[in-house]
Amino acid sequence: MKLSYTERSSEDLDIAIAWYEKQRRGLGFEFLDCVEVAIKSIVQSPELYRIYYSQFRGCLVRRFPFVIFYTIESDAIIVHSVFDSRQDPQKRP
């Protein structure tokens, strides 16, 4: 199944990587590795993760307080947000 990212999810990811990298050199890449593991799991079993609301499913990122929100379309998985769960829940996609 094809995987694509919205502009918002790409920006979320860039911001989080930069923030973690400022905290400690290399931590941004550790975060990215954990996100990639979660994405691989989503691609392998997209219906495994629960629906948080509407049609949006969420996969927790190991070690970091982030949830990857995505939808399953007819021919693709669309990642809508790499959401920092410390934010106001009203900011979810």
PyMOL Python script that loads the backbone (N, CA, C, O; Angstrom):
from pymol import cmd

cmd.read_pdbstr("""\
ATOM      1  N   MET A   1       0.844  -1.175   0.000  1.00  0.00           N
ATOM      2  CA  MET A   1       0.000   0.000   0.000  1.00  0.00           C
ATOM      3  C   MET A   1       0.895   1.244   0.000  1.00  0.00           C
ATOM      4  O   MET A   1       1.924   1.286   0.674  1.00  0.00           O
ATOM      5  N   LYS A   2       0.494   2.219  -0.742  1.00  0.00           N
ATOM      6  CA  LYS A   2       1.255   3.479  -0.864  1.00  0.00           C
ATOM      7  C   LYS A   2       1.115   4.294   0.432  1.00  0.00           C
ATOM      8  O   LYS A   2       0.066   4.294   1.076  1.00  0.00           O
ATOM      9  N   LEU A   3       2.183   4.975   0.785  1.00  0.00           N
ATOM     10  CA  LEU A   3       2.207   5.810   1.986  1.00  0.00           C
ATOM     11  C   LEU A   3       2.499   7.241   1.559  1.00  0.00           C
ATOM     12  O   LEU A   3       3.410   7.484   0.768  1.00  0.00           O
ATOM     13  N   SER A   4       1.723   8.189   2.083  1.00  0.00           N
ATOM     14  CA  SER A   4       2.024   9.589   1.798  1.00  0.00           C
ATOM     15  C   SER A   4       1.807  10.431   3.054  1.00  0.00           C
ATOM     16  O   SER A   4       1.061  10.060   3.960  1.00  0.00           O
ATOM     17  N   TYR A   5       2.475  11.559   3.072  1.00  0.00           N
ATOM     18  CA  TYR A   5       2.441  12.484   4.204  1.00  0.00           C
ATOM     19  C   TYR A   5       1.789  13.782   3.766  1.00  0.00           C
ATOM     20  O   TYR A   5       2.035  14.263   2.660  1.00  0.00           O
ATOM     21  N   THR A   6       0.964  14.346   4.626  1.00  0.00           N
ATOM     22  CA  THR A   6       0.434  15.678   4.361  1.00  0.00           C
ATOM     23  C   THR A   6       1.526  16.698   4.670  1.00  0.00           C
ATOM     24  O   THR A   6       2.537  16.375   5.293  1.00  0.00           O
ATOM     25  N   GLU A   7       1.310  17.908   4.232  1.00  0.00           N
ATOM     26  CA  GLU A   7       2.279  18.975   4.524  1.00  0.00           C
ATOM     27  C   GLU A   7       2.398  19.175   6.035  1.00  0.00           C
ATOM     28  O   GLU A   7       3.492  19.386   6.558  1.00  0.00           O
ATOM     29  N   ARG A   8       1.261  19.106   6.726  1.00  0.00           N
ATOM     30  CA  ARG A   8       1.275  19.281   8.183  1.00  0.00           C
ATOM     31  C   ARG A   8       2.122  18.211   8.857  1.00  0.00           C
ATOM     32  O   ARG A   8       2.907  18.524   9.752  1.00  0.00           O
ATOM     33  N   SER A   9       1.977  16.955   8.445  1.00  0.00           N
ATOM     34  CA  SER A   9       2.731  15.888   9.107  1.00  0.00           C
ATOM     35  C   SER A   9       4.226  16.024   8.850  1.00  0.00           C
ATOM     36  O   SER A   9       5.035  15.729   9.729  1.00  0.00           O
ATOM     37  N   SER A  10       4.595  16.467   7.659  1.00  0.00           N
ATOM     38  CA  SER A  10       6.019  16.698   7.359  1.00  0.00           C
ATOM     39  C   SER A  10       6.582  17.813   8.228  1.00  0.00           C
ATOM     40  O   SER A  10       7.701  17.713   8.731  1.00  0.00           O
ATOM     41  N   GLU A  11       5.803  18.876   8.401  1.00  0.00           N
ATOM     42  CA  GLU A  11       6.234  19.987   9.254  1.00  0.00           C
ATOM     43  C   GLU A  11       6.337  19.540  10.711  1.00  0.00           C
ATOM     44  O   GLU A  11       7.289  19.887  11.410  1.00  0.00           O
ATOM     45  N   ASP A  12       5.342  18.762  11.164  1.00  0.00           N
ATOM     46  CA  ASP A  12       5.380  18.236  12.544  1.00  0.00           C
ATOM     47  C   ASP A  12       6.671  17.462  12.783  1.00  0.00           C
ATOM     48  O   ASP A  12       7.339  17.639  13.802  1.00  0.00           O
ATOM     49  N   LEU A  13       7.002  16.619  11.845  1.00  0.00           N
ATOM     50  CA  LEU A  13       8.194  15.781  11.964  1.00  0.00           C
ATOM     51  C   LEU A  13       9.463  16.626  11.982  1.00  0.00           C
ATOM     52  O   LEU A  13      10.344  16.400  12.812  1.00  0.00           O
ATOM     53  N   ASP A  14       9.567  17.596  11.074  1.00  0.00           N
ATOM     54  CA  ASP A  14      10.743  18.472  11.028  1.00  0.00           C
ATOM     55  C   ASP A  14      10.918  19.256  12.328  1.00  0.00           C
ATOM     56  O   ASP A  14      12.030  19.379  12.842  1.00  0.00           O
ATOM     57  N   ILE A  15       9.822  19.780  12.850  1.00  0.00           N
ATOM     58  CA  ILE A  15       9.880  20.560  14.092  1.00  0.00           C
ATOM     59  C   ILE A  15      10.329  19.683  15.260  1.00  0.00           C
ATOM     60  O   ILE A  15      11.166  20.094  16.064  1.00  0.00           O
ATOM     61  N   ALA A  16       9.774  18.479  15.351  1.00  0.00           N
ATOM     62  CA  ALA A  16      10.124  17.579  16.454  1.00  0.00           C
ATOM     63  C   ALA A  16      11.587  17.140  16.376  1.00  0.00           C
ATOM     64  O   ALA A  16      12.280  17.106  17.393  1.00  0.00           O
ATOM     65  N   ILE A  17      12.051  16.809  15.189  1.00  0.00           N
ATOM     66  CA  ILE A  17      13.453  16.395  15.027  1.00  0.00           C
ATOM     67  C   ILE A  17      14.384  17.526  15.443  1.00  0.00           C
ATOM     68  O   ILE A  17      15.350  17.300  16.172  1.00  0.00           O
ATOM     69  N   ALA A  18      14.098  18.740  14.984  1.00  0.00           N
ATOM     70  CA  ALA A  18      14.939  19.895  15.330  1.00  0.00           C
ATOM     71  C   ALA A  18      14.933  20.138  16.835  1.00  0.00           C
ATOM     72  O   ALA A  18      15.979  20.419  17.419  1.00  0.00           O
ATOM     73  N   TRP A  19      13.752  20.033  17.475  1.00  0.00           N
ATOM     74  CA  TRP A  19      13.666  20.266  18.915  1.00  0.00           C
ATOM     75  C   TRP A  19      14.482  19.233  19.681  1.00  0.00           C
ATOM     76  O   TRP A  19      15.241  19.590  20.581  1.00  0.00           O
ATOM     77  N   TYR A  20      14.334  17.962  19.335  1.00  0.00           N
ATOM     78  CA  TYR A  20      15.086  16.918  20.039  1.00  0.00           C
ATOM     79  C   TYR A  20      16.591  17.045  19.790  1.00  0.00           C
ATOM     80  O   TYR A  20      17.398  16.768  20.676  1.00  0.00           O
ATOM     81  N   GLU A  21      16.952  17.460  18.600  1.00  0.00           N
ATOM     82  CA  GLU A  21      18.370  17.620  18.282  1.00  0.00           C
ATOM     83  C   GLU A  21      18.981  18.748  19.117  1.00  0.00           C
ATOM     84  O   GLU A  21      20.151  18.676  19.492  1.00  0.00           O
ATOM     85  N   LYS A  22      18.193  19.790  19.412  1.00  0.00           N
ATOM     86  CA  LYS A  22      18.675  20.874  20.276  1.00  0.00           C
ATOM     87  C   LYS A  22      18.863  20.400  21.714  1.00  0.00           C
ATOM     88  O   LYS A  22      19.735  20.892  22.430  1.00  0.00           O
ATOM     89  N   GLN A  23      18.040  19.443  22.128  1.00  0.00           N
ATOM     90  CA  GLN A  23      18.143  18.938  23.490  1.00  0.00           C
ATOM     91  C   GLN A  23      19.421  18.129  23.697  1.00  0.00           C
ATOM     92  O   GLN A  23      20.095  18.243  24.721  1.00  0.00           O
ATOM     93  N   ARG A  24      19.733  17.309  22.691  1.00  0.00           N
ATOM     94  CA  ARG A  24      20.952  16.508  22.740  1.00  0.00           C
ATOM     95  C   ARG A  24      21.302  16.055  21.333  1.00  0.00           C
ATOM     96  O   ARG A  24      20.457  15.523  20.613  1.00  0.00           O
ATOM     97  N   ARG A  25      22.535  16.265  20.954  1.00  0.00           N
ATOM     98  CA  ARG A  25      22.987  15.861  19.619  1.00  0.00           C
ATOM     99  C   ARG A  25      22.710  14.363  19.422  1.00  0.00           C
ATOM    100  O   ARG A  25      23.090  13.531  20.246  1.00  0.00           O
ATOM    101  N   GLY A  26      22.046  14.049  18.319  1.00  0.00           N
ATOM    102  CA  GLY A  26      21.723  12.665  17.995  1.00  0.00           C
ATOM    103  C   GLY A  26      20.336  12.225  18.439  1.00  0.00           C
ATOM    104  O   GLY A  26      19.815  11.226  17.941  1.00  0.00           O
ATOM    105  N   LEU A  27      19.724  12.966  19.379  1.00  0.00           N
ATOM    106  CA  LEU A  27      18.404  12.588  19.873  1.00  0.00           C
ATOM    107  C   LEU A  27      17.336  12.752  18.790  1.00  0.00           C
ATOM    108  O   LEU A  27      16.377  11.982  18.743  1.00  0.00           O
ATOM    109  N   GLY A  28      17.497  13.732  17.940  1.00  0.00           N
ATOM    110  CA  GLY A  28      16.554  13.921  16.829  1.00  0.00           C
ATOM    111  C   GLY A  28      16.540  12.715  15.907  1.00  0.00           C
ATOM    112  O   GLY A  28      15.485  12.318  15.411  1.00  0.00           O
ATOM    113  N   PHE A  29      17.709  12.132  15.676  1.00  0.00           N
ATOM    114  CA  PHE A  29      17.792  10.954  14.816  1.00  0.00           C
ATOM    115  C   PHE A  29      17.246   9.714  15.520  1.00  0.00           C
ATOM    116  O   PHE A  29      16.689   8.825  14.876  1.00  0.00           O
ATOM    117  N   GLU A  30      17.406   9.656  16.844  1.00  0.00           N
ATOM    118  CA  GLU A  30      16.797   8.561  17.597  1.00  0.00           C
ATOM    119  C   GLU A  30      15.268   8.646  17.502  1.00  0.00           C
ATOM    120  O   GLU A  30      14.586   7.633  17.342  1.00  0.00           O
ATOM    121  N   PHE A  31      14.751   9.859  17.602  1.00  0.00           N
ATOM    122  CA  PHE A  31      13.317  10.081  17.447  1.00  0.00           C
ATOM    123  C   PHE A  31      12.865   9.627  16.058  1.00  0.00           C
ATOM    124  O   PHE A  31      11.867   8.918  15.924  1.00  0.00           O
ATOM    125  N   LEU A  32      13.601  10.037  15.034  1.00  0.00           N
ATOM    126  CA  LEU A  32      13.261   9.665  13.665  1.00  0.00           C
ATOM    127  C   LEU A  32      13.271   8.147  13.487  1.00  0.00           C
ATOM    128  O   LEU A  32      12.398   7.598  12.814  1.00  0.00           O
ATOM    129  N   ASP A  33      14.242   7.471  14.079  1.00  0.00           N
ATOM    130  CA  ASP A  33      14.283   6.003  14.009  1.00  0.00           C
ATOM    131  C   ASP A  33      13.020   5.391  14.609  1.00  0.00           C
ATOM    132  O   ASP A  33      12.456   4.451  14.048  1.00  0.00           O
ATOM    133  N   CYS A  34      12.579   5.918  15.740  1.00  0.00           N
ATOM    134  CA  CYS A  34      11.368   5.391  16.389  1.00  0.00           C
ATOM    135  C   CYS A  34      10.123   5.665  15.546  1.00  0.00           C
ATOM    136  O   CYS A  34       9.219   4.833  15.478  1.00  0.00           O
ATOM    137  N   VAL A  35      10.082   6.829  14.907  1.00  0.00           N
ATOM    138  CA  VAL A  35       8.962   7.148  14.009  1.00  0.00           C
ATOM    139  C   VAL A  35       8.956   6.182  12.826  1.00  0.00           C
ATOM    140  O   VAL A  35       7.897   5.700  12.423  1.00  0.00           O
ATOM    141  N   GLU A  36      10.127   5.901  12.272  1.00  0.00           N
ATOM    142  CA  GLU A  36      10.206   4.987  11.139  1.00  0.00           C
ATOM    143  C   GLU A  36       9.753   3.579  11.505  1.00  0.00           C
ATOM    144  O   GLU A  36       9.116   2.907  10.694  1.00  0.00           O
ATOM    145  N   VAL A  37      10.071   3.125  12.705  1.00  0.00           N
ATOM    146  CA  VAL A  37       9.604   1.817  13.172  1.00  0.00           C
ATOM    147  C   VAL A  37       8.073   1.818  13.243  1.00  0.00           C
ATOM    148  O   VAL A  37       7.430   0.858  12.817  1.00  0.00           O
ATOM    149  N   ALA A  38       7.496   2.888  13.777  1.00  0.00           N
ATOM    150  CA  ALA A  38       6.035   2.991  13.874  1.00  0.00           C
ATOM    151  C   ALA A  38       5.395   3.020  12.481  1.00  0.00           C
ATOM    152  O   ALA A  38       4.363   2.388  12.256  1.00  0.00           O
ATOM    153  N   ILE A  39       6.005   3.747  11.561  1.00  0.00           N
ATOM    154  CA  ILE A  39       5.474   3.830  10.190  1.00  0.00           C
ATOM    155  C   ILE A  39       5.510   2.456   9.524  1.00  0.00           C
ATOM    156  O   ILE A  39       4.552   2.072   8.853  1.00  0.00           O
ATOM    157  N   LYS A  40       6.595   1.718   9.699  1.00  0.00           N
ATOM    158  CA  LYS A  40       6.679   0.370   9.121  1.00  0.00           C
ATOM    159  C   LYS A  40       5.577  -0.517   9.677  1.00  0.00           C
ATOM    160  O   LYS A  40       4.982  -1.306   8.942  1.00  0.00           O
ATOM    161  N   SER A  41       5.303  -0.395  10.960  1.00  0.00           N
ATOM    162  CA  SER A  41       4.242  -1.177  11.575  1.00  0.00           C
ATOM    163  C   SER A  41       2.874  -0.796  11.003  1.00  0.00           C
ATOM    164  O   SER A  41       2.034  -1.661  10.757  1.00  0.00           O
ATOM    165  N   ILE A  42       2.664   0.489  10.798  1.00  0.00           N
ATOM    166  CA  ILE A  42       1.404   0.963  10.209  1.00  0.00           C
ATOM    167  C   ILE A  42       1.226   0.386   8.809  1.00  0.00           C
ATOM    168  O   ILE A  42       0.146  -0.095   8.465  1.00  0.00           O
ATOM    169  N   VAL A  43       2.280   0.435   8.003  1.00  0.00           N
ATOM    170  CA  VAL A  43       2.203  -0.061   6.625  1.00  0.00           C
ATOM    171  C   VAL A  43       1.925  -1.569   6.610  1.00  0.00           C
ATOM    172  O   VAL A  43       1.149  -2.053   5.786  1.00  0.00           O
ATOM    173  N   GLN A  44       2.552  -2.296   7.512  1.00  0.00           N
ATOM    174  CA  GLN A  44       2.358  -3.750   7.553  1.00  0.00           C
ATOM    175  C   GLN A  44       0.956  -4.133   8.021  1.00  0.00           C
ATOM    176  O   GLN A  44       0.375  -5.088   7.507  1.00  0.00           O
ATOM    177  N   SER A  45       0.411  -3.404   8.983  1.00  0.00           N
ATOM    178  CA  SER A  45      -0.903  -3.741   9.551  1.00  0.00           C
ATOM    179  C   SER A  45      -1.692  -2.464   9.842  1.00  0.00           C
ATOM    180  O   SER A  45      -1.862  -2.104  11.007  1.00  0.00           O
ATOM    181  N   PRO A  46      -2.171  -1.779   8.817  1.00  0.00           N
ATOM    182  CA  PRO A  46      -2.809  -0.475   9.045  1.00  0.00           C
ATOM    183  C   PRO A  46      -4.069  -0.521   9.897  1.00  0.00           C
ATOM    184  O   PRO A  46      -4.397   0.467  10.555  1.00  0.00           O
ATOM    185  N   GLU A  47      -4.773  -1.628   9.903  1.00  0.00           N
ATOM    186  CA  GLU A  47      -6.010  -1.705  10.679  1.00  0.00           C
ATOM    187  C   GLU A  47      -5.777  -2.169  12.118  1.00  0.00           C
ATOM    188  O   GLU A  47      -6.726  -2.287  12.894  1.00  0.00           O
ATOM    189  N   LEU A  48      -4.525  -2.429  12.472  1.00  0.00           N
ATOM    190  CA  LEU A  48      -4.182  -2.874  13.817  1.00  0.00           C
ATOM    191  C   LEU A  48      -4.446  -1.798  14.868  1.00  0.00           C
ATOM    192  O   LEU A  48      -4.832  -2.115  15.993  1.00  0.00           O
ATOM    193  N   TYR A  49      -4.243  -0.542  14.515  1.00  0.00           N
ATOM    194  CA  TYR A  49      -4.310   0.553  15.486  1.00  0.00           C
ATOM    195  C   TYR A  49      -5.721   1.096  15.597  1.00  0.00           C
ATOM    196  O   TYR A  49      -6.489   1.114  14.636  1.00  0.00           O
ATOM    197  N   ARG A  50      -6.034   1.539  16.811  1.00  0.00           N
ATOM    198  CA  ARG A  50      -7.405   1.958  17.104  1.00  0.00           C
ATOM    199  C   ARG A  50      -7.760   3.287  16.445  1.00  0.00           C
ATOM    200  O   ARG A  50      -6.899   4.105  16.120  1.00  0.00           O
ATOM    201  N   ILE A  51      -9.056   3.461  16.264  1.00  0.00           N
ATOM    202  CA  ILE A  51      -9.583   4.726  15.756  1.00  0.00           C
ATOM    203  C   ILE A  51      -9.735   5.658  16.949  1.00  0.00           C
ATOM    204  O   ILE A  51     -10.434   5.342  17.912  1.00  0.00           O
ATOM    205  N   TYR A  52      -9.070   6.815  16.876  1.00  0.00           N
ATOM    206  CA  TYR A  52      -9.149   7.801  17.956  1.00  0.00           C
ATOM    207  C   TYR A  52     -10.419   8.627  17.836  1.00  0.00           C
ATOM    208  O   TYR A  52     -11.098   8.884  18.831  1.00  0.00           O
ATOM    209  N   TYR A  53     -10.738   9.042  16.612  1.00  0.00           N
ATOM    210  CA  TYR A  53     -11.947   9.804  16.358  1.00  0.00           C
ATOM    211  C   TYR A  53     -12.158   9.840  14.854  1.00  0.00           C
ATOM    212  O   TYR A  53     -11.211   9.739  14.075  1.00  0.00           O
ATOM    213  N   SER A  54     -13.404   9.985  14.464  1.00  0.00           N
ATOM    214  CA  SER A  54     -13.788  10.002  13.049  1.00  0.00           C
ATOM    215  C   SER A  54     -13.126   8.824  12.344  1.00  0.00           C
ATOM    216  O   SER A  54     -13.303   7.680  12.764  1.00  0.00           O
ATOM    217  N   GLN A  55     -12.372   9.079  11.287  1.00  0.00           N
ATOM    218  CA  GLN A  55     -11.684   8.001  10.567  1.00  0.00           C
ATOM    219  C   GLN A  55     -10.185   7.957  10.894  1.00  0.00           C
ATOM    220  O   GLN A  55      -9.448   7.191  10.273  1.00  0.00           O
ATOM    221  N   PHE A  56      -9.729   8.750  11.842  1.00  0.00           N
ATOM    222  CA  PHE A  56      -8.311   8.852  12.153  1.00  0.00           C
ATOM    223  C   PHE A  56      -7.864   7.765  13.135  1.00  0.00           C
ATOM    224  O   PHE A  56      -8.404   7.636  14.233  1.00  0.00           O
ATOM    225  N   ARG A  57      -6.877   7.001  12.714  1.00  0.00           N
ATOM    226  CA  ARG A  57      -6.261   5.995  13.570  1.00  0.00           C
ATOM    227  C   ARG A  57      -4.976   6.590  14.130  1.00  0.00           C
ATOM    228  O   ARG A  57      -4.423   7.533  13.565  1.00  0.00           O
ATOM    229  N   GLY A  58      -4.505   6.039  15.235  1.00  0.00           N
ATOM    230  CA  GLY A  58      -3.294   6.556  15.852  1.00  0.00           C
ATOM    231  C   GLY A  58      -2.358   5.447  16.293  1.00  0.00           C
ATOM    232  O   GLY A  58      -2.783   4.432  16.843  1.00  0.00           O
ATOM    233  N   CYS A  59      -1.090   5.660  16.043  1.00  0.00           N
ATOM    234  CA  CYS A  59      -0.041   4.729  16.455  1.00  0.00           C
ATOM    235  C   CYS A  59       0.921   5.483  17.370  1.00  0.00           C
ATOM    236  O   CYS A  59       1.472   6.515  16.987  1.00  0.00           O
ATOM    237  N   LEU A  60       1.118   4.964  18.574  1.00  0.00           N
ATOM    238  CA  LEU A  60       2.056   5.592  19.504  1.00  0.00           C
ATOM    239  C   LEU A  60       3.491   5.353  19.050  1.00  0.00           C
ATOM    240  O   LEU A  60       3.828   4.285  18.539  1.00  0.00           O
ATOM    241  N   VAL A  61       4.325   6.363  19.245  1.00  0.00           N
ATOM    242  CA  VAL A  61       5.749   6.247  18.925  1.00  0.00           C
ATOM    243  C   VAL A  61       6.476   5.803  20.194  1.00  0.00           C
ATOM    244  O   VAL A  61       6.358   6.434  21.244  1.00  0.00           O
ATOM    245  N   ARG A  62       7.217   4.728  20.083  1.00  0.00           N
ATOM    246  CA  ARG A  62       7.963   4.190  21.223  1.00  0.00           C
ATOM    247  C   ARG A  62       8.983   5.217  21.728  1.00  0.00           C
ATOM    248  O   ARG A  62       9.650   5.877  20.931  1.00  0.00           O
ATOM    249  N   ARG A  63       9.100   5.350  23.055  1.00  0.00           N
ATOM    250  CA  ARG A  63      10.073   6.204  23.757  1.00  0.00           C
ATOM    251  C   ARG A  63       9.747   7.695  23.744  1.00  0.00           C
ATOM    252  O   ARG A  63      10.304   8.445  24.545  1.00  0.00           O
ATOM    253  N   PHE A  64       8.872   8.139  22.870  1.00  0.00           N
ATOM    254  CA  PHE A  64       8.606   9.568  22.743  1.00  0.00           C
ATOM    255  C   PHE A  64       7.100   9.815  22.848  1.00  0.00           C
ATOM    256  O   PHE A  64       6.300   8.958  22.472  1.00  0.00           O
ATOM    257  N   PRO A  65       6.712  11.000  23.366  1.00  0.00           N
ATOM    258  CA  PRO A  65       5.284  11.272  23.576  1.00  0.00           C
ATOM    259  C   PRO A  65       4.576  11.753  22.303  1.00  0.00           C
ATOM    260  O   PRO A  65       4.013  12.847  22.269  1.00  0.00           O
ATOM    261  N   PHE A  66       4.615  10.929  21.273  1.00  0.00           N
ATOM    262  CA  PHE A  66       4.016  11.295  19.986  1.00  0.00           C
ATOM    263  C   PHE A  66       3.072  10.207  19.510  1.00  0.00           C
ATOM    264  O   PHE A  66       3.257   9.023  19.793  1.00  0.00           O
ATOM    265  N   VAL A  67       2.055  10.642  18.778  1.00  0.00           N
ATOM    266  CA  VAL A  67       1.106   9.742  18.137  1.00  0.00           C
ATOM    267  C   VAL A  67       1.097  10.076  16.652  1.00  0.00           C
ATOM    268  O   VAL A  67       1.010  11.245  16.276  1.00  0.00           O
ATOM    269  N   ILE A  68       1.186   9.062  15.816  1.00  0.00           N
ATOM    270  CA  ILE A  68       1.088   9.260  14.371  1.00  0.00           C
ATOM    271  C   ILE A  68      -0.371   9.040  13.997  1.00  0.00           C
ATOM    272  O   ILE A  68      -0.886   7.928  14.117  1.00  0.00           O
ATOM    273  N   PHE A  69      -1.041  10.104  13.540  1.00  0.00           N
ATOM    274  CA  PHE A  69      -2.429  10.007  13.110  1.00  0.00           C
ATOM    275  C   PHE A  69      -2.463   9.804  11.606  1.00  0.00           C
ATOM    276  O   PHE A  69      -1.801  10.515  10.850  1.00  0.00           O
ATOM    277  N   TYR A  70      -3.250   8.816  11.183  1.00  0.00           N
ATOM    278  CA  TYR A  70      -3.321   8.485   9.764  1.00  0.00           C
ATOM    279  C   TYR A  70      -4.711   7.992   9.412  1.00  0.00           C
ATOM    280  O   TYR A  70      -5.504   7.631  10.282  1.00  0.00           O
ATOM    281  N   THR A  71      -4.988   7.986   8.115  1.00  0.00           N
ATOM    282  CA  THR A  71      -6.228   7.404   7.606  1.00  0.00           C
ATOM    283  C   THR A  71      -5.873   6.357   6.562  1.00  0.00           C
ATOM    284  O   THR A  71      -4.821   6.406   5.925  1.00  0.00           O
ATOM    285  N   ILE A  72      -6.778   5.421   6.412  1.00  0.00           N
ATOM    286  CA  ILE A  72      -6.623   4.396   5.391  1.00  0.00           C
ATOM    287  C   ILE A  72      -7.566   4.760   4.251  1.00  0.00           C
ATOM    288  O   ILE A  72      -8.787   4.753   4.413  1.00  0.00           O
ATOM    289  N   GLU A  73      -6.990   5.074   3.106  1.00  0.00           N
ATOM    290  CA  GLU A  73      -7.778   5.399   1.920  1.00  0.00           C
ATOM    291  C   GLU A  73      -7.853   4.158   1.042  1.00  0.00           C
ATOM    292  O   GLU A  73      -7.283   3.125   1.392  1.00  0.00           O
ATOM    293  N   SER A  74      -8.536   4.237  -0.074  1.00  0.00           N
ATOM    294  CA  SER A  74      -8.702   3.058  -0.924  1.00  0.00           C
ATOM    295  C   SER A  74      -7.382   2.503  -1.450  1.00  0.00           C
ATOM    296  O   SER A  74      -7.223   1.288  -1.565  1.00  0.00           O
ATOM    297  N   ASP A  75      -6.439   3.380  -1.767  1.00  0.00           N
ATOM    298  CA  ASP A  75      -5.172   2.916  -2.341  1.00  0.00           C
ATOM    299  C   ASP A  75      -3.941   3.418  -1.600  1.00  0.00           C
ATOM    300  O   ASP A  75      -2.819   3.251  -2.077  1.00  0.00           O
ATOM    301  N   ALA A  76      -4.143   4.037  -0.428  1.00  0.00           N
ATOM    302  CA  ALA A  76      -2.995   4.625   0.272  1.00  0.00           C
ATOM    303  C   ALA A  76      -3.274   4.790   1.763  1.00  0.00           C
ATOM    304  O   ALA A  76      -4.417   4.788   2.218  1.00  0.00           O
ATOM    305  N   ILE A  77      -2.186   4.931   2.490  1.00  0.00           N
ATOM    306  CA  ILE A  77      -2.231   5.328   3.889  1.00  0.00           C
ATOM    307  C   ILE A  77      -1.739   6.767   3.914  1.00  0.00           C
ATOM    308  O   ILE A  77      -0.650   7.065   3.424  1.00  0.00           O
ATOM    309  N   ILE A  78      -2.542   7.655   4.484  1.00  0.00           N
ATOM    310  CA  ILE A  78      -2.188   9.070   4.543  1.00  0.00           C
ATOM    311  C   ILE A  78      -1.846   9.424   5.987  1.00  0.00           C
ATOM    312  O   ILE A  78      -2.683   9.284   6.878  1.00  0.00           O
ATOM    313  N   VAL A  79      -0.610   9.885   6.218  1.00  0.00           N
ATOM    314  CA  VAL A  79      -0.197  10.350   7.543  1.00  0.00           C
ATOM    315  C   VAL A  79      -0.575  11.825   7.626  1.00  0.00           C
ATOM    316  O   VAL A  79      -0.075  12.653   6.865  1.00  0.00           O
ATOM    317  N   HIS A  80      -1.473  12.138   8.569  1.00  0.00           N
ATOM    318  CA  HIS A  80      -1.982  13.506   8.698  1.00  0.00           C
ATOM    319  C   HIS A  80      -1.231  14.330   9.727  1.00  0.00           C
ATOM    320  O   HIS A  80      -1.141  15.551   9.604  1.00  0.00           O
ATOM    321  N   SER A  81      -0.687  13.666  10.747  1.00  0.00           N
ATOM    322  CA  SER A  81       0.001  14.410  11.797  1.00  0.00           C
ATOM    323  C   SER A  81       0.931  13.494  12.578  1.00  0.00           C
ATOM    324  O   SER A  81       0.620  12.331  12.834  1.00  0.00           O
ATOM    325  N   VAL A  82       2.074  14.046  12.947  1.00  0.00           N
ATOM    326  CA  VAL A  82       2.962  13.414  13.917  1.00  0.00           C
ATOM    327  C   VAL A  82       2.792  14.307  15.145  1.00  0.00           C
ATOM    328  O   VAL A  82       3.489  15.306  15.321  1.00  0.00           O
ATOM    329  N   PHE A  83       1.844  13.910  15.981  1.00  0.00           N
ATOM    330  CA  PHE A  83       1.300  14.781  17.022  1.00  0.00           C
ATOM    331  C   PHE A  83       2.010  14.603  18.354  1.00  0.00           C
ATOM    332  O   PHE A  83       2.119  13.492  18.872  1.00  0.00           O
ATOM    333  N   ASP A  84       2.488  15.705  18.894  1.00  0.00           N
ATOM    334  CA  ASP A  84       3.087  15.728  20.228  1.00  0.00           C
ATOM    335  C   ASP A  84       1.948  15.669  21.239  1.00  0.00           C
ATOM    336  O   ASP A  84       1.179  16.623  21.356  1.00  0.00           O
ATOM    337  N   SER A  85       1.831  14.583  21.957  1.00  0.00           N
ATOM    338  CA  SER A  85       0.693  14.394  22.856  1.00  0.00           C
ATOM    339  C   SER A  85       0.719  15.304  24.079  1.00  0.00           C
ATOM    340  O   SER A  85      -0.214  15.289  24.882  1.00  0.00           O
ATOM    341  N   ARG A  86       1.773  16.091  24.227  1.00  0.00           N
ATOM    342  CA  ARG A  86       1.810  17.079  25.317  1.00  0.00           C
ATOM    343  C   ARG A  86       1.064  18.342  24.926  1.00  0.00           C
ATOM    344  O   ARG A  86       0.878  19.223  25.766  1.00  0.00           O
ATOM    345  N   GLN A  87       0.631  18.457  23.680  1.00  0.00           N
ATOM    346  CA  GLN A  87      -0.112  19.620  23.211  1.00  0.00           C
ATOM    347  C   GLN A  87      -1.578  19.517  23.605  1.00  0.00           C
ATOM    348  O   GLN A  87      -2.039  18.481  24.084  1.00  0.00           O
ATOM    349  N   ASP A  88      -2.284  20.593  23.398  1.00  0.00           N
ATOM    350  CA  ASP A  88      -3.740  20.628  23.580  1.00  0.00           C
ATOM    351  C   ASP A  88      -4.374  19.639  22.598  1.00  0.00           C
ATOM    352  O   ASP A  88      -4.119  19.735  21.398  1.00  0.00           O
ATOM    353  N   PRO A  89      -5.181  18.704  23.065  1.00  0.00           N
ATOM    354  CA  PRO A  89      -5.807  17.724  22.177  1.00  0.00           C
ATOM    355  C   PRO A  89      -6.671  18.353  21.086  1.00  0.00           C
ATOM    356  O   PRO A  89      -6.941  17.710  20.072  1.00  0.00           O
ATOM    357  N   GLN A  90      -7.102  19.584  21.275  1.00  0.00           N
ATOM    358  CA  GLN A  90      -7.909  20.253  20.265  1.00  0.00           C
ATOM    359  C   GLN A  90      -7.114  20.539  18.984  1.00  0.00           C
ATOM    360  O   GLN A  90      -7.702  20.841  17.945  1.00  0.00           O
ATOM    361  N   LYS A  91      -5.796  20.446  19.056  1.00  0.00           N
ATOM    362  CA  LYS A  91      -4.945  20.711  17.890  1.00  0.00           C
ATOM    363  C   LYS A  91      -4.775  19.492  16.991  1.00  0.00           C
ATOM    364  O   LYS A  91      -4.130  19.575  15.946  1.00  0.00           O
ATOM    365  N   ARG A  92      -5.358  18.346  17.398  1.00  0.00           N
ATOM    366  CA  ARG A  92      -5.246  17.146  16.580  1.00  0.00           C
ATOM    367  C   ARG A  92      -5.813  17.400  15.189  1.00  0.00           C
ATOM    368  O   ARG A  92      -6.609  18.320  14.999  1.00  0.00           O
ATOM    369  N   PRO A  93      -5.405  16.584  14.214  1.00  0.00           N
ATOM    370  CA  PRO A  93      -5.922  16.804  12.840  1.00  0.00           C
ATOM    371  C   PRO A  93      -7.413  16.594  12.758  1.00  0.00           C
ATOM    372  O   PRO A  93      -7.999  16.738  11.685  1.00  0.00           O
TER     373      PRO A  93
END
""", "prot")
cmd.dss("prot")
cmd.show_as("cartoon", "prot")
cmd.util.cbc("prot")
cmd.orient("prot")
